[in-house]
């Protein structure tokens, strides 16, 4: 099970040097991967009709693909993971172009996690339909892979039309696409179209049932379980070495292939402090 970290989006600040130092510090600890969350718009809670959600306009989120493009140039081994990019609220061809560039600049150290999201405010602002986001996501993943592979393609789907065109440059290897979420339709889509799953839940019975569901769908579709990944997350906040070890053990038993530690929401600190938390967690779990 590979160990990584979650980018402390709301606490890292906007200093490019601090962001660089954080990524390099995490890499130096031997973390194999770095996750970044994706939200484009934060709503004002006092907007007409009000707003309630896990984040609002005062919570900062660094844009994943452009941040990874920057970090690709200042790291050597760290794998970059969107966890997850809200794909249906974005233009598919543009995502294909940007993701291909991250893969090129990083030497294929990139894994694209995709989700459908929940915040209608973002969909409205990005001029995308909210109600059909699941169906569009399936077609988007198909089109992404075609764009990354084909020099020129003609594509006529339910939601996309491309006539004799393509992107350039393209990645030299396929970009892995992992799905986040746990709705029944999503689990089926993940099983058939995905290279891995990013659970939004803990190491519990519900997650075990979801993994079993994905496995069953893959068997029905004639797809191998070998090579299919599971990206888990763990909380630093409120934990101890013993607790972190127990949690990592549970994830490993569930079949997690990757585990990233979240270090924010544990008291304000700087980039060095977040790296220190990652070090403390990795030493405990490895020990």
C-alpha positions in Angstrom: 0.0 0.0 0.0 1.6 3.3 -1.2 1.6 6.2 1.3 1.0 9.8 0.2 -0.4 13.1 1.4 -3.4 15.4 0.7 -2.5 19.0 -0.2 -3.6 21.3 2.6 -5.6 23.5 0.3 -7.1 26.0 2.7 -4.0 26.3 5.0 -1.0 26.2 2.6 -1.6 29.8 1.5 -0.7 31.4 -1.8 3.0 31.8 -1.6 4.6 29.8 -4.5 7.7 29.2 -2.5 5.8 27.7 0.4 3.9 25.4 -2.0 7.1 24.3 -3.7 8.7 23.7 -0.3 5.7 21.6 0.8 5.7 19.4 -2.3 9.5 18.9 -2.1 9.3 18.2 1.6 6.6 15.5 1.2 8.6 14.0 -1.7 11.8 13.9 0.4 9.8 11.9 3.1 9.2 9.1 0.6 5.5 9.9 0.0 4.6 8.5 -3.4 1.6 10.6 -4.3 0.0 14.0 -3.6 -3.8 14.5 -3.8 -5.5 17.8 -4.5 -9.2 18.5 -4.1 -11.2 20.4 -6.8 -13.7 23.2 -6.3 -14.0 26.2 -8.6 -16.6 28.4 -6.9 -17.3 29.1 -3.3 -20.8 30.4 -2.5 -21.6 33.3 -0.2 -23.7 31.9 2.6 -25.7 35.1 2.5 -26.7 34.8 -1.1 -30.4 34.9 -2.0 -31.9 31.6 -0.8 -29.0 31.0 1.5 -26.4 28.3 1.1 -25.2 25.4 3.3 -22.4 23.1 2.4 -19.0 21.8 3.6 -17.2 24.8 2.2 -18.1 28.3 1.1 -16.4 31.4 -0.4 -14.0 31.7 2.5 -12.4 28.3 1.9 -9.5 28.3 -0.5 -9.0 25.6 -3.2 -6.0 25.7 -5.5 -6.9 24.6 -9.0 -5.5 21.0 -9.4 -4.2 20.9 -13.0 -2.4 24.2 -13.0 -0.9 23.5 -9.6 0.3 20.1 -10.7 1.8 21.6 -13.8 3.9 23.9 -11.5 4.8 21.1 -9.1 5.9 18.9 -12.0 8.8 21.2 -12.6 10.0 21.2 -9.0 9.7 17.5 -8.1 11.1 14.3 -9.5 9.1 11.3 -8.2 5.9 12.5 -6.7 2.7 11.3 -8.4 -0.1 13.8 -8.8 -3.7 12.9 -8.2 -6.9 14.9 -8.7 -9.2 13.7 -5.9 -11.5 14.4 -7.5 -11.9 16.7 -10.5 -15.6 17.6 -11.0 -15.5 16.5 -14.6 -19.0 17.2 -15.9 -18.8 20.9 -14.9 -15.7 21.3 -17.2 -15.3 21.2 -21.0 -14.0 17.7 -21.9 -11.6 18.7 -24.6 -10.0 21.3 -22.4 -9.6 18.8 -19.6 -8.0 16.4 -22.1 -5.6 19.1 -23.2 -4.7 20.2 -19.7 -4.4 16.7 -18.3 -2.2 15.7 -21.2 0.1 18.7 -20.5 0.4 17.7 -16.8 1.3 14.1 -17.9 3.9 15.5 -20.4 5.5 17.9 -18.0 5.6 15.4 -15.1 6.9 12.4 -17.1 3.5 10.6 -16.7 3.3 11.2 -12.9 -0.4 11.9 -13.1 -3.6 10.1 -12.2 -6.9 11.8 -13.0 -9.6 11.2 -10.4 -13.0 12.3 -11.5 -16.3 12.9 -9.8 -19.7 14.4 -10.5 -19.9 16.8 -7.5 -22.9 18.1 -5.6 -22.7 21.9 -5.7 -25.2 23.4 -8.2 -23.7 26.8 -7.7 -20.5 25.7 -9.5 -22.5 24.1 -12.4 -24.5 27.3 -12.8 -21.3 29.5 -12.8 -19.6 27.2 -15.3 -22.7 27.1 -17.5 -23.1 23.3 -17.3 -26.2 21.1 -16.8 -26.4 19.6 -13.3 -29.2 17.1 -13.7 -27.5 14.9 -16.3 -23.9 15.0 -14.9 -23.6 11.3 -14.4 -24.5 10.4 -17.9 -22.2 13.0 -19.3 -19.3 11.8 -17.2 -19.4 8.4 -18.8 -19.2 9.9 -22.3 -16.5 12.3 -21.1 -14.2 9.5 -19.9 -14.6 7.7 -23.2 -13.8 10.9 -25.1 -10.8 11.8 -22.9 -9.2 8.5 -23.7 -9.8 8.9 -27.4 -8.3 12.3 -27.4 -5.2 11.1 -25.5 -4.7 8.3 -27.9 -5.7 9.3 -31.4 -3.9 11.8 -33.6 -7.2 12.8 -35.2 -10.7 11.6 -34.4 -14.3 12.2 -35.4 -16.7 11.8 -32.4 -20.4 12.1 -32.4 -21.8 11.3 -28.9 -24.9 12.4 -27.0 -23.1 15.4 -25.6 -19.9 15.9 -27.7 -19.1 16.5 -31.4 -15.6 16.6 -32.8 -15.0 16.5 -36.5 -11.5 15.4 -37.7 -9.5 17.1 -34.9 -7.2 16.1 -32.0 -5.0 17.5 -29.3 -1.2 17.8 -29.5 1.0 17.0 -27.6 -0.5 13.8 -26.2 0.8 11.8 -23.3 3.2 8.9 -24.1 1.3 6.6 -21.8 -2.5 6.3 -21.0 -3.5 8.6 -18.1 -5.2 6.4 -15.4 -8.8 7.5 -14.7 -10.1 6.8 -11.2 -13.7 7.5 -10.1 -14.8 9.1 -6.8 -18.2 8.5 -5.2 -20.4 5.8 -4.0 -23.8 6.0 -5.7 -24.9 2.7 -7.3 -24.7 4.1 -10.8 -21.3 5.5 -10.1 -19.9 2.2 -8.7 -21.1 0.5 -11.9 -19.5 3.2 -14.1 -16.3 3.0 -12.0 -16.1 -0.8 -12.4 -16.5 -0.7 -16.2 -14.7 2.5 -17.1 -12.3 3.1 -14.3 -8.7 2.2 -13.4 -9.4 2.6 -9.7 -11.8 3.9 -7.1 -11.5 6.9 -4.7 -13.9 6.2 -1.7 -15.3 9.2 0.1 -15.9 7.1 3.2 -13.8 5.5 5.9 -12.5 1.9 6.3 -15.9 0.5 7.2 -18.6 -2.0 6.2 -20.1 0.4 3.7 -16.8 0.8 1.9 -16.3 -3.0 1.9 -19.7 -3.5 0.3 -18.9 -0.9 -2.3 -15.6 -2.6 -3.1 -17.5 -5.9 -3.4 -20.0 -4.3 -5.8 -17.2 -2.9 -8.0 -15.5 -6.2 -8.1 -18.8 -8.0 -9.1 -19.5 -5.5 -11.9 -15.9 -6.0 -13.2 -16.4 -9.8 -13.2 -19.7 -9.5 -15.1 -18.0 -7.2 -17.6 -15.1 -9.7 -18.0 -12.6 -7.3 -16.5 -9.7 -8.3 -14.3 -9.4 -7.1 -10.7 -5.6 -7.2 -11.0 -4.2 -3.7 -11.4 -7.4 -2.0 -10.2 -6.6 0.5 -7.5 -8.2 1.9 -4.4 -7.2 5.3 -3.1 -7.9 5.7 0.6 -7.5 8.8 2.8 -6.7 9.1 6.5 -7.0 12.0 9.0 -4.0 13.3 11.0 -6.3 15.4 13.2 -7.2 13.9 16.5 -5.1 10.8 15.9 -2.2 9.1 17.5 0.4 6.6 16.3 -1.6 3.7 17.5 -4.8 5.0 15.9 -3.1 5.7 12.6 -1.6 2.2 12.5 -5.0 0.6 13.2 -6.7 2.6 10.5 -4.0 1.9 7.9 -4.3 -1.8 8.8 -8.0 -1.7 8.2 -7.5 0.0 4.8 -4.9 -2.6 3.8 -7.3 -5.4 4.7 -10.0 -3.8 2.5 -7.6 -3.9 -0.4 -6.5 -0.3 -0.6 -3.5 0.2 -2.9 -2.9 3.8 -1.9 -3.4 5.8 1.4 -2.9 9.6 1.7 -2.9 11.5 4.9 -4.9 14.7 5.4 -3.0 17.2 7.6 -5.3 20.2 7.7 -8.0 20.9 10.2 -5.6 20.0 13.0 -4.6 23.5 14.0 -3.1 26.3 11.9 0.5 25.8 10.8 2.8 26.6 7.9 4.1 24.5 5.1 6.9 23.1 7.3 4.3 22.2 9.9 2.3 20.3 7.4 5.4 18.4 6.2 6.2 17.6 9.9 2.7 16.1 10.3 3.1 14.0 7.2 6.5 12.8 8.6 4.9 11.9 11.9 2.1 10.0 10.2 4.4 8.1 7.8 6.8 7.1 10.6 4.0 5.8 12.7 2.4 3.7 9.9 5.7 2.5 8.5 6.8 1.5 12.0 
